[in-house]
Amino acid sequence: MQLNSELAQADLTLSFTAASLPDRLTRDLNPGELRLIARGDAGDTALALPPEDAAQARELGAALAKLARELKAQSVQVEATAHGHVLAGAALAAGWQDTRFKGEGAEKQGSVQLHVTGLDEVASTEVQALAAGLDFARELVSAPGNVLNPATLAREARALEALGLDVDVWDGAEIEARGMGLLAAVAAGSATGPRLIRVALPARAQTQDGVAPRVVALVGKGITFDTGGYSIKTTQGMYGMKNDMGGSAAVLGAMRALADLKGRVPEGVEVRAYVAAAENMVGPDAMRPGDVYRAANGKTVEIVSTDAEGRLVLADALAVACDEGATELVDVATLTGVKISALGNDIAALFSSDSGLADRLKRAAQEAGEHVWELPLHAPYLKAYQKQTVADLKNSDLNPAGASIKAALFLSQFVTRPWAHLDIAGNAEKEGAATGWGVGTLVHYVLGQHQ
């Protein structure tokens, strides 16, 4: 689905005017619900109550995309509404389909043109930028492991250079030279090796000697496939692990959107994305339980579970981001299975060392229509990772109780600036389709840096 500034004719029109219609057509119509009231050669008409808030507008947008698909409509017109930009964004998101891996005989719906009356240029630009970022993230998550690996993920990130972003990629040799022993260890079992992908959107004006006063770092876990390593997953647990790079997809998707919204990023704010990419595989060089590795900040980590690999690659990326001058950091990762037990698949767990940062992320998530719930960084839980080890830390205590909190506390040992962690386990996919969860939250968070 694509947003258009105008349509010559619409196959489907969504109307919010019910006054002149028979009561039988509008009876028991609920907020957020569509009702098909007319069909004809000139086009079909659906009716809905005007959305009273953003949540209702999102429901209508999703329902409109579904109806357009069922009717095989190629053009959709929406009457003006106060929440038109939200409805449009939801319709674009719901209209996304990944048909790249379908056979030639598979039915593929062409791009549907969408026009929302009254949508001004500013709102239209934001809707389209967010849709482009969301599509980019969803395509990355949707790609199978034999298509997307650390090398091809880096190549996809390189495409952002055409939009004015600076992209740098470190391979295995440079990663080891930079002292990122944890990222190198996770990738050691894979023939592809690791990549550290760094994408930057330079600050506009108000820089001191070329250095931005504020540098926001968005850090993504990029495990393109996770077997669990020698702590190998079950068959059921391993299927779907192509989604274990959902955090990196969210970060890169946000950068894709911000490239089109760079004029709205507050002056003096530089945005950097760091993606720690690796495959967690089994092989003669793969890390083993009991091995000890040194992180980029000098701390040593004993491997208790090779399936607790996400925190290892994030730790190195966070340490490097801090070393390179990040003034504030947000990491996004499909990190712990118990997060799903606690909050399900719709709500992300938020941890933060800074209350102001946490509040800004909560506001950003609300604007994006995504949901977060803050959990505590209960410091005493870290002791479970510090005792009975020959290193500074263990990467697991094999105890699921409080595991999401303990994983977040582990990450806190590698940051020296205000930091937040979003555990999005379960959020990156819904009913077999990639969601792009986090793109909207990160974009609104960056655009709100002036607050």
C-alpha positions as CSV (number, residue, x, y, z in Angstrom):
1,M,0.0,0.0,0.0
2,Q,1.3,3.5,-0.9
3,L,0.2,6.9,0.2
4,N,-0.9,9.3,-2.6
5,S,-1.6,13.0,-2.6
6,E,-4.7,12.5,-4.8
7,L,-6.7,9.8,-6.6
8,A,-8.7,10.2,-9.8
9,Q,-11.0,7.4,-8.8
10,A,-11.3,5.1,-5.8
11,D,-12.2,1.4,-5.8
12,L,-13.1,1.7,-2.1
13,T,-14.1,4.8,-0.2
14,L,-14.2,5.1,3.6
15,S,-16.9,7.5,4.8
16,F,-17.6,8.9,8.2
17,T,-20.9,10.6,7.3
18,A,-23.9,8.6,8.5
19,A,-26.6,11.3,8.9
20,S,-28.3,10.7,5.5
21,L,-28.1,6.9,5.7
22,P,-30.9,4.5,6.8
23,D,-30.6,3.4,10.4
24,R,-30.4,-0.3,9.4
25,L,-27.0,0.5,7.8
26,T,-25.5,2.2,10.9
27,R,-27.2,0.3,13.7
28,D,-24.8,-1.1,16.3
29,L,-21.7,0.2,14.5
30,N,-18.9,0.2,17.0
31,P,-15.9,2.5,17.3
32,G,-13.0,1.1,15.2
33,E,-15.3,-1.0,13.1
34,L,-15.9,-0.8,9.3
35,R,-19.1,-1.7,7.6
36,L,-19.4,-2.2,3.8
37,I,-22.6,-0.4,2.8
38,A,-22.5,-0.2,-1.0
39,R,-21.0,-1.9,-3.9
40,G,-21.0,-0.9,-7.6
41,D,-19.0,-0.5,-10.8
42,A,-18.0,3.0,-9.7
43,G,-16.5,1.8,-6.5
44,D,-17.4,0.4,-3.1
45,T,-18.2,2.4,0.1
46,A,-17.5,1.5,3.7
47,L,-18.8,3.3,6.7
48,A,-17.2,3.9,10.1
49,L,-17.7,6.2,13.1
50,P,-15.2,9.1,13.2
51,P,-12.3,7.9,15.3
52,E,-12.2,9.7,18.6
53,D,-8.6,8.9,19.4
54,A,-5.4,7.4,17.9
55,A,-6.2,3.9,19.1
56,Q,-9.6,3.9,17.2
57,A,-7.8,5.3,14.1
58,R,-5.3,2.5,14.2
59,E,-8.1,-0.1,14.4
60,L,-9.8,1.5,11.4
61,G,-6.6,1.6,9.4
62,A,-5.9,-2.1,10.0
63,A,-9.5,-3.0,9.2
64,L,-9.4,-0.8,6.0
65,A,-6.3,-2.6,4.7
66,K,-7.9,-6.0,5.4
67,L,-11.1,-4.9,3.6
68,A,-9.2,-3.6,0.6
69,R,-7.3,-6.9,0.3
70,E,-10.6,-8.9,0.5
71,L,-12.2,-6.7,-2.2
72,K,-9.0,-6.6,-4.3
73,A,-9.3,-2.8,-4.3
74,Q,-6.3,-1.1,-6.0
75,S,-7.2,2.4,-4.8
76,V,-8.7,3.6,-1.5
77,Q,-10.1,7.0,-0.5
78,V,-10.6,8.1,3.1
79,E,-12.7,11.1,4.2
80,A,-11.0,13.7,6.3
81,T,-10.6,13.0,10.0
82,A,-8.7,14.5,12.9
83,H,-6.6,11.3,13.2
84,G,-6.1,10.8,9.5
85,H,-2.3,10.5,9.8
86,V,-2.6,7.7,12.4
87,L,-5.2,5.9,10.3
88,A,-3.0,6.2,7.2
89,G,0.1,4.8,9.0
90,A,-1.9,1.9,10.4
91,A,-3.3,1.1,6.9
92,L,0.1,1.2,5.3
93,A,1.5,-1.1,8.1
94,A,-1.4,-3.6,7.8
95,G,-1.2,-3.6,4.0
96,W,2.4,-4.8,4.0
97,Q,3.0,-8.2,2.5
98,D,6.3,-10.0,1.9
99,T,6.0,-11.9,-1.4
100,R,9.7,-12.1,-2.2
101,F,9.9,-15.8,-1.5
102,K,6.6,-16.9,-3.1
103,G,6.7,-19.0,-6.3
104,E,5.7,-17.6,-9.7
105,G,2.3,-19.0,-9.5
106,A,1.4,-17.5,-6.1
107,E,-1.2,-14.8,-6.1
108,K,0.3,-11.4,-5.4
109,Q,-1.8,-8.3,-4.9
110,G,-0.4,-5.2,-6.6
111,S,0.4,-2.0,-4.6
112,V,-2.8,-0.4,-3.3
113,Q,-2.9,3.4,-3.6
114,L,-4.2,5.2,-0.5
115,H,-5.4,8.8,-0.2
116,V,-6.5,10.4,3.0
117,T,-8.4,13.7,2.5
118,G,-6.9,16.7,4.5
119,L,-3.5,15.1,5.2
120,D,-1.0,18.0,5.0
121,E,2.5,17.7,3.7
122,V,4.2,17.4,7.1
123,A,1.9,14.6,8.2
124,S,2.2,12.9,4.9
125,T,6.0,13.0,5.0
126,E,6.1,11.5,8.5
127,V,3.6,8.7,7.6
128,Q,5.6,7.7,4.5
129,A,8.9,7.9,6.3
130,L,7.7,5.7,9.1
131,A,6.2,3.3,6.6
132,A,9.5,3.1,4.7
133,G,11.4,2.4,7.9
134,L,8.8,-0.2,9.0
135,D,8.9,-2.0,5.7
136,F,12.7,-2.1,5.8
137,A,12.7,-3.6,9.3
138,R,10.0,-6.1,8.4
139,E,11.8,-7.3,5.3
140,L,15.0,-7.9,7.3
141,V,13.2,-9.9,10.0
142,S,11.2,-11.8,7.4
143,A,14.2,-12.9,5.4
144,P,15.3,-16.5,6.2
145,G,18.6,-17.4,7.6
146,N,20.0,-18.7,4.4
147,V,19.4,-15.3,2.8
148,L,20.2,-12.9,5.7
149,N,23.5,-13.4,7.6
150,P,25.8,-10.8,9.2
151,A,27.5,-10.1,5.8
152,T,24.2,-9.6,3.9
153,L,22.7,-7.6,6.8
154,A,25.7,-5.3,6.5
155,R,25.1,-5.0,2.8
156,E,21.5,-4.1,3.4
157,A,22.6,-1.4,5.8
158,R,25.0,-0.1,3.2
159,A,22.0,0.8,1.1
160,L,21.2,3.6,3.6
161,E,24.2,5.5,2.3
162,A,22.1,6.5,-0.7
163,L,19.8,8.4,1.7
164,G,22.6,10.5,3.2
165,L,23.5,8.3,6.2
166,D,27.1,7.4,7.0
167,V,27.6,3.6,7.1
168,D,30.8,1.8,8.4
169,V,31.2,-1.9,8.8
170,W,33.8,-3.7,10.8
171,D,34.6,-7.3,9.9
172,G,36.1,-10.0,12.2
173,A,39.7,-8.7,12.1
174,E,38.7,-5.2,13.1
175,I,36.3,-6.4,15.7
176,E,39.1,-8.4,17.3
177,A,41.5,-5.5,17.0
178,R,38.9,-3.3,18.8
179,G,38.9,-5.8,21.7
180,M,35.3,-6.9,21.1
181,G,36.0,-10.4,22.4
182,L,32.4,-11.2,23.2
183,L,31.0,-10.5,19.7
184,A,33.9,-12.5,18.2
185,A,33.2,-15.4,20.5
186,V,29.5,-15.6,19.6
187,A,30.3,-15.6,15.9
188,A,33.2,-18.1,16.1
189,G,31.1,-21.1,15.2
190,S,29.9,-19.5,12.0
191,A,31.6,-19.5,8.6
192,T,30.3,-15.9,8.0
193,G,32.0,-14.3,11.0
194,P,30.8,-11.2,12.9
195,R,30.0,-7.7,11.7
196,L,29.7,-4.5,13.7
197,I,27.5,-2.2,11.6
198,R,27.6,1.5,12.4
199,V,25.2,3.9,10.8
200,A,25.3,7.7,11.6
201,L,23.0,10.6,10.9
202,P,25.2,13.7,11.5
203,A,23.8,16.5,13.7
204,R,22.4,19.7,12.1
205,A,24.1,22.8,13.3
206,Q,25.0,23.7,16.9
207,T,28.1,21.5,16.9
208,Q,31.2,22.4,18.8
209,D,34.4,21.8,16.8
210,G,32.5,19.3,14.7
211,V,31.4,17.3,17.7
212,A,27.7,17.1,18.4
213,P,26.6,18.2,21.9
214,R,24.3,15.2,22.1
215,V,24.9,11.8,20.5
216,V,22.0,9.3,20.8
217,A,23.1,5.7,20.2
218,L,20.6,3.1,19.1
219,V,22.0,-0.4,19.7
220,G,20.5,-3.5,18.1
221,K,21.0,-7.2,18.7
222,G,21.7,-8.7,15.3
223,I,21.7,-12.5,15.8
224,T,20.7,-13.5,12.3
225,F,20.2,-17.1,13.4
226,D,20.4,-18.6,16.8
227,T,20.8,-22.4,17.2
228,G,21.7,-21.9,20.8
229,G,25.3,-23.0,20.1
230,Y,26.5,-26.0,22.2
231,S,23.7,-25.2,24.6
232,I,21.5,-26.2,21.6
233,K,17.9,-25.4,21.3
234,T,15.1,-27.9,20.7
235,T,13.6,-28.2,17.3
236,Q,10.6,-26.3,18.3
237,G,12.7,-23.7,20.1
238,M,15.0,-23.2,17.1
239,Y,12.3,-22.7,14.5
240,G,11.8,-19.0,14.1
241,M,15.2,-18.0,15.3
242,K,15.7,-16.0,12.1
243,N,13.8,-13.4,14.1
244,D,16.5,-13.1,16.7
245,M,17.8,-10.0,14.9
246,G,14.5,-8.1,15.5
247,G,16.4,-5.5,17.6
248,S,18.8,-4.7,14.8
249,A,15.9,-4.5,12.3
250,A,14.2,-2.0,14.5
251,V,17.3,0.1,14.9
252,L,18.0,0.1,11.1
253,G,14.4,0.7,10.3
254,A,14.4,3.7,12.6
255,M,17.5,5.1,10.8
256,R,15.8,4.5,7.4
257,A,12.8,6.6,8.6
258,L,15.0,9.3,10.1
259,A,16.9,9.7,6.9
260,D,13.6,11.0,5.4
261,L,12.9,13.1,8.5
262,K,16.4,14.5,9.1
263,G,15.0,18.1,9.0
264,R,12.9,17.3,12.0
265,V,15.7,15.9,14.2
266,P,16.4,18.6,16.8
267,E,19.5,20.6,16.1
268,G,22.7,19.5,17.8
269,V,21.6,15.8,18.0
270,E,23.6,13.2,16.2
271,V,22.0,9.7,15.9
272,R,24.1,6.6,15.6
273,A,23.0,3.0,15.2
274,Y,25.2,0.2,16.3
275,V,24.3,-3.3,15.2
276,A,26.3,-6.3,16.6
277,A,25.7,-9.0,14.0
278,A,26.5,-12.7,14.3
279,E,25.2,-16.2,13.8
280,N,25.2,-18.4,16.9
281,M,26.2,-21.7,15.4
282,V,27.9,-25.0,16.4
283,G,31.4,-25.7,15.0
284,P,34.9,-26.6,15.9
285,D,35.7,-23.0,16.8
286,A,32.4,-22.2,18.6
287,M,32.5,-21.0,22.2
288,R,31.8,-23.6,24.9
289,P,30.3,-23.5,28.3
290,G,33.2,-22.6,30.7
291,D,35.1,-20.5,28.2
292,V,36.1,-17.0,29.3
293,Y,36.3,-14.0,27.0
294,R,37.2,-10.3,27.4
295,A,34.8,-7.6,26.5
296,A,35.6,-4.3,24.8
297,N,35.6,-2.5,28.1
298,G,38.0,-5.0,29.7
299,K,35.6,-7.0,31.8
300,T,35.8,-10.7,31.5
301,V,32.8,-13.0,31.1
302,E,32.5,-16.7,31.7
303,I,30.2,-18.6,29.3
304,V,27.7,-20.6,31.3
305,S,25.2,-20.9,28.5
306,T,26.0,-20.4,24.8
307,D,22.3,-19.8,24.3
308,A,22.6,-16.5,26.3
309,E,24.5,-14.9,23.4
310,G,22.5,-11.8,22.8
311,R,23.7,-10.0,25.9
312,L,27.3,-10.8,24.9
313,V,27.1,-9.1,21.5
314,L,25.1,-6.2,23.0
315,A,27.6,-5.7,25.8
316,D,30.4,-5.1,23.3
317,A,28.4,-2.8,21.1
318,L,27.3,-0.8,24.2
319,A,30.8,-0.4,25.4
320,V,32.0,0.7,22.0
321,A,29.2,3.2,21.7
322,C,30.1,4.7,25.1
323,D,33.8,4.8,24.1
324,E,32.9,6.7,20.9
325,G,31.1,9.4,22.8
326,A,27.4,8.5,23.0
327,T,25.7,10.7,25.5
328,E,22.6,8.5,25.8
329,L,21.9,4.9,24.7
330,V,18.9,2.7,24.0
331,D,19.4,-0.9,23.1
332,V,16.7,-3.1,21.5
333,A,16.9,-6.9,21.6
334,T,14.9,-10.1,21.5
335,L,16.7,-11.1,24.6
336,T,14.9,-13.3,27.1
337,G,12.1,-15.9,26.7
338,V,10.8,-15.2,30.2
339,K,9.9,-11.7,29.1
340,I,7.2,-13.3,27.0
341,S,5.9,-15.2,30.1
342,A,5.8,-11.9,32.0
343,L,4.4,-9.5,29.4
344,G,3.3,-11.5,26.4
345,N,4.0,-10.6,22.7
346,D,2.4,-7.1,22.6
347,I,4.3,-5.4,25.4
348,A,8.1,-4.8,25.5
349,A,10.0,-4.7,28.8
350,L,11.7,-1.4,29.5
351,F,14.7,-1.1,31.9
352,S,16.6,2.1,32.4
353,S,19.3,3.7,34.5
354,D,17.7,7.1,34.0
355,S,14.1,8.0,34.9
356,G,14.0,10.9,32.4
357,L,15.1,8.7,29.6
358,A,12.5,6.1,30.6
359,D,9.8,8.7,30.6
360,R,10.7,9.9,27.1
361,L,10.7,6.3,25.8
362,K,7.3,5.7,27.3
363,R,5.9,8.8,25.6
364,A,7.5,7.8,22.3
365,A,6.0,4.4,22.5
366,Q,2.5,5.8,23.3
367,E,2.8,8.1,20.2
368,A,3.8,5.1,18.1
369,G,1.0,3.0,19.3
370,E,3.5,0.5,20.8
371,H,3.4,-0.7,24.4
372,V,6.2,-0.8,27.0
373,W,6.2,-1.7,30.7
374,E,9.0,-0.6,32.9
375,L,10.6,-3.3,35.1
376,P,13.1,-2.7,37.9
377,L,16.9,-2.9,37.7
378,H,17.0,-4.7,41.1
379,A,20.7,-4.6,41.8
380,P,21.0,-7.5,44.2
381,Y,20.0,-9.9,41.4
382,L,23.3,-9.2,39.7
383,K,25.1,-11.2,42.4
384,A,23.9,-14.4,40.8
385,Y,26.2,-13.5,37.8
386,Q,29.1,-12.5,40.0
387,K,29.6,-15.5,42.3
388,Q,31.1,-18.9,41.6
389,T,33.0,-17.7,38.5
390,V,36.6,-17.3,37.6
391,A,35.7,-14.2,35.6
392,D,34.2,-10.8,36.4
393,L,30.8,-12.0,35.4
394,K,28.9,-15.1,34.2
395,N,26.5,-14.7,31.2
396,S,23.8,-16.8,33.0
397,D,23.0,-18.6,36.2
398,L,20.6,-21.0,34.4
399,N,17.8,-19.9,36.7
400,P,14.8,-18.4,34.8
401,A,13.5,-16.6,37.9
402,G,14.1,-12.9,37.2
403,A,16.1,-13.7,34.1
404,S,15.0,-10.6,32.2
405,I,16.1,-8.4,35.1
406,K,19.4,-10.2,35.4
407,A,20.1,-9.9,31.7
408,A,19.4,-6.2,31.9
409,L,21.7,-5.8,34.9
410,F,24.4,-7.7,32.9
411,L,24.1,-5.1,30.2
412,S,24.3,-2.3,32.7
413,Q,27.9,-3.3,33.4
414,F,29.0,-2.1,30.0
415,V,27.5,1.4,29.9
416,T,28.8,4.6,31.4
417,R,26.0,6.9,30.2
418,P,22.2,7.2,30.7
419,W,20.9,4.0,29.1
420,A,17.7,2.1,28.5
421,H,17.1,-1.5,27.4
422,L,14.0,-2.7,25.5
423,D,13.5,-6.5,25.7
424,I,11.3,-7.2,22.7
425,A,11.3,-11.0,22.8
426,G,8.1,-12.1,21.2
427,N,7.4,-8.6,19.7
428,A,9.3,-9.0,16.4
429,E,6.8,-11.4,14.9
430,K,3.0,-11.9,15.2
431,E,1.1,-14.8,13.6
432,G,3.9,-15.6,11.3
433,A,4.5,-12.1,10.0
434,A,7.3,-9.7,10.9
435,T,6.0,-6.6,12.9
436,G,8.9,-4.1,12.8
437,W,8.2,-3.5,16.5
438,G,10.3,-0.6,17.8
439,V,10.7,1.5,14.7
440,G,8.0,3.9,15.7
441,T,9.1,4.2,19.3
442,L,12.7,4.9,18.3
443,V,11.8,7.5,15.7
444,H,9.4,9.4,18.0
445,Y,12.1,9.1,20.8
446,V,14.7,10.8,18.6
447,L,12.3,13.4,17.2
448,G,11.4,14.3,20.9
449,Q,15.0,14.9,22.0
450,H,14.2,18.6,22.5
451,Q,11.8,17.8,25.3
